Amino acid sequence: MNIPFKVNLKDQVAVVTGGGGVLCSTMARALSACGARIAVADLKLEAAEAVAAEIRKEGGTAIGVACNVLEKESLAAANAKVKSELGPVDILINGAGGNHPKGTTSLEYLRPEDLLNANKDLITFYDLDPKGIEFVFNLNFLGTLLPTQAFTREMAGKGKGVVINISSMNAFRPLTKIPAYSGAKAAVSNFTQWLAVHFSRVGVRVNGIAPGFFVTDQNRSLLTKPDGSWTPRANTILAHTPMGKFGAATDLAGTLLWLVSDEGAGFVTGVVIPVDGGFAAFSGV
């Protein structure tokens, strides 16, 4: 793949959780293009293997690893496989995450008539399912914390390593309708800062990337109509993104490569970088 610049990641091993997805697979390919050996970790082994095969076709070294980021046993097995086939982990990209309909309201605003609960299909704030909210928090927050426990012990032991957490614009500016996802990503950003301080004496740098709006497999049905045109929600997003477009997955590569490079960002830790076309800077007026 084409990347904006190269950093030297030769002989380094990178694990990318959620690596079977659109954004994280591109990150994995970008790291490979700079010489890293890649473990594509995903809940769906088939998706992980497909990305790993693509990286190998491009001349890189990669394996697919089945990994449930919410199960410590699965993470331990994944780490053992990576160490056995590629070596100890030097770079961890915590990319696994997502939303759930049960943590989502039907409408942007609560209206007085909604309190009558006449429409049984309407999900108001009062109808949010605690299990759905728990799922979203676990997937995003615990799905960042637990892999960090599993994959960074050797980094701390040798006094060198990099963790990149994937937050979201929702952590800066919570979107309507998705309180669970917004809150969970805010927790990821806060954890990034906490962990950067905690790991500072063992030589492990921890930073985050907060993507703005990208069309992915998870949100495609929310942003596009069957004919390919934008939905009303997509048009609202575009109206509040000063650059007036959605990001391409490759737009994340430059920030990622800078942050993982000790030469380029060796004194950078505890920051969350927006890659959002100006969304966080725009007041809407």
ZAMARGU-4260 file (C-alpha; in steps of 0.2 Angstrom, whole numbers, plus 5000, padded with zeros to 4 digits):
<rodrens>
0) 5000/5000/5000 | 5005/5018/4998 | 5010/5027/5014 | 5014/5045/5017 | 5031/5042/5024
5) 5041/5027/5031 | 5048/5025/5048 | 5060/5011/5053 | 5050/4997/5061 | 5062/4983/5056
10) 5062/4968/5067 | 5048/4975/5078 | 5032/4964/5081 | 5015/4973/5081 | 4999/4966/5087
15) 4983/4974/5080 | 4967/4970/5088 | 4951/4972/5078 | 4963/4969/5063 | 4950/4962/5052
20) 4941/4978/5051 | 4942/4992/5038 | 4952/5004/5048 | 4963/4992/5058 | 4968/4982/5043
25) 4974/4997/5035 | 4984/5001/5050 | 4991/4984/5050 | 4996/4986/5032 | 5005/5003/5035
30) 5015/4995/5049 | 5020/4981/5038 | 5025/4993/5025 | 5038/5000/5037 | 5045/4983/5041
35) 5036/4977/5056 | 5030/4959/5058 | 5011/4959/5060 | 4999/4949/5071 | 4982/4952/5064
40) 4971/4948/5079 | 4952/4947/5077 | 4937/4938/5085 | 4934/4931/5067 | 4949/4921/5063
45) 4944/4921/5044 | 4944/4940/5044 | 4961/4940/5052 | 4968/4927/5040 | 4962/4937/5025
50) 4971/4953/5031 | 4987/4943/5035 | 4986/4935/5018 | 4985/4952/5010 | 5000/4958/5019
55) 5010/4943/5014 | 5005/4946/4996 | 5012/4964/4998 | 5029/4956/5004 | 5026/4958/5022
60) 5027/4945/5037 | 5010/4942/5045 | 4999/4929/5054 | 4981/4929/5058 | 4976/4926/5076
65) 4959/4922/5084 | 4957/4933/5099 | 4943/4938/5110 | 4948/4954/5118 | 4936/4951/5133
70) 4943/4934/5138 | 4960/4933/5147 | 4963/4915/5142 | 4960/4919/5123 | 4972/4934/5125
75) 4985/4924/5134 | 4984/4910/5120 | 4985/4924/5107 | 5001/4931/5115 | 5009/4914/5116
80) 5005/4911/5097 | 5013/4928/5093 | 5028/4925/5103 | 5031/4908/5096 | 5029/4913/5077
85) 5034/4931/5077 | 5043/4935/5093 | 5039/4946/5108 | 5027/4961/5105 | 5034/4978/5103
90) 5019/4988/5097 | 5001/4985/5102 | 4986/4994/5093 | 4970/4992/5103 | 4958/4993/5089
95) 4944/4982/5094 | 4928/4991/5098 | 4911/4995/5092 | 4893/5000/5097 | 4877/4990/5100
100) 4859/4995/5096 | 4853/4991/5114 | 4864/5006/5119 | 4856/5018/5107 | 4841/5029/5107
105) 4829/5031/5093 | 4829/5049/5092 | 4842/5063/5095 | 4830/5072/5108 | 4818/5067/5121
110) 4801/5075/5117 | 4787/5077/5130 | 4776/5065/5120 | 4789/5052/5122 | 4786/5051/5140
115) 4769/5044/5137 | 4777/5029/5129 | 4764/5027/5116 | 4776/5020/5103 | 4782/5004/5109
120) 4795/5003/5095 | 4803/5020/5101 | 4819/5018/5112 | 4820/5033/5123 | 4834/5036/5136
125) 4822/5027/5149 | 4821/5012/5138 | 4840/5009/5136 | 4845/4991/5141 | 4858/4990/5154
130) 4865/4974/5146 | 4867/4983/5130 | 4876/4998/5138 | 4887/4985/5148 | 4892/4976/5132
135) 4897/4993/5124 | 4908/4998/5139 | 4915/4981/5140 | 4920/4979/5122 | 4928/4997/5121
140) 4935/4999/5138 | 4939/4982/5144 | 4943/4977/5126 | 4957/4990/5128 | 4963/4986/5145
145) 4964/4967/5145 | 4974/4966/5129 | 4986/4979/5136 | 4988/4967/5151 | 4991/4953/5140
150) 5003/4960/5127 | 5014/4973/5136 | 5022/4963/5150 | 5038/4960/5140 | 5038/4978/5134
155) 5039/4984/5152 | 5052/4970/5156 | 5064/4976/5142 | 5060/4995/5145 | 5054/4999/5127
160) 5037/4998/5118 | 5022/5007/5111 | 5003/5006/5114 | 4991/5015/5103 | 4973/5015/5109
165) 4959/5019/5096 | 4947/5032/5104 | 4934/5042/5094 | 4928/5059/5090 | 4914/5054/5102
170) 4926/5056/5117 | 4928/5074/5113 | 4910/5078/5106 | 4897/5065/5111 | 4886/5061/5097
175) 4867/5061/5099 | 4859/5044/5101 | 4874/5034/5106 | 4877/5038/5125 | 4885/5021/5128
180) 4898/5022/5114 | 4902/5040/5118 | 4905/5036/5136 | 4915/5021/5133 | 4927/5030/5121
185) 4929/5044/5133 | 4934/5031/5145 | 4947/5025/5133 | 4954/5042/5131 | 4955/5044/5150
190) 4963/5027/5151 | 4976/5032/5138 | 4982/5046/5149 | 4982/5036/5165 | 4992/5022/5157
195) 5004/5034/5149 | 5009/5040/5167 | 5008/5023/5174 | 5020/5015/5161 | 5032/5031/5160
200) 5045/5023/5171 | 5046/5007/5162 | 5049/5015/5144 | 5032/5011/5137 | 5024/5025/5128
205) 5005/5026/5127 | 4995/5037/5115 | 4978/5037/5106 | 4971/5041/5089 | 4953/5048/5089
210) 4946/5045/5071 | 4933/5057/5065 | 4920/5050/5053 | 4925/5035/5041 | 4913/5024/5032
215) 4916/5006/5039 | 4907/4990/5038 | 4900/4993/5055 | 4892/5010/5051 | 4889/5009/5032
220) 4870/5005/5034 | 4868/5020/5045 | 4877/5032/5033 | 4872/5026/5016 | 4856/5022/5008
225) 4854/5006/4997 | 4857/5017/4981 | 4873/5023/4988 | 4868/5041/4993 | 4870/5048/5010
230) 4857/5046/5024 | 4851/5061/5034 | 4863/5057/5048 | 4878/5056/5036 | 4873/5073/5029
235) 4873/5080/5046 | 4890/5074/5050 | 4897/5081/5033 | 4889/5098/5038 | 4899/5098/5054
240) 4915/5092/5047 | 4924/5108/5040 | 4933/5098/5026 | 4916/5092/5020 | 4920/5074/5018
245) 4922/5057/5026 | 4940/5051/5030 | 4948/5037/5020 | 4956/5023/5030 | 4973/5028/5024
250) 4971/5045/5032 | 4975/5037/5048 | 4992/5031/5043 | 5003/5046/5045 | 4997/5049/5063
255) 4999/5031/5067 | 5017/5030/5060 | 5022/5045/5068 | 5016/5039/5085 | 5024/5022/5084
260) 5041/5029/5079 | 5053/5032/5094 | 5063/5043/5082 | 5048/5054/5078 | 5038/5053/5094
265) 5050/5047/5107 | 5045/5061/5119 | 5026/5060/5115 | 5015/5050/5128 | 4998/5052/5135
270) 4990/5062/5120 | 4975/5058/5110 | 4976/5064/5092 | 4960/5069/5082 | 4960/5064/5064
275) 4944/5071/5060 | 4944/5084/5046 | 4941/5098/5058 | 4925/5091/5067 | 4932/5094/5085
280) 4936/5112/5081 | 4919/5116/5073 | 4906/5124/5084 | 4892/5122/5071 | 4890/5140/5068
</rodrens>
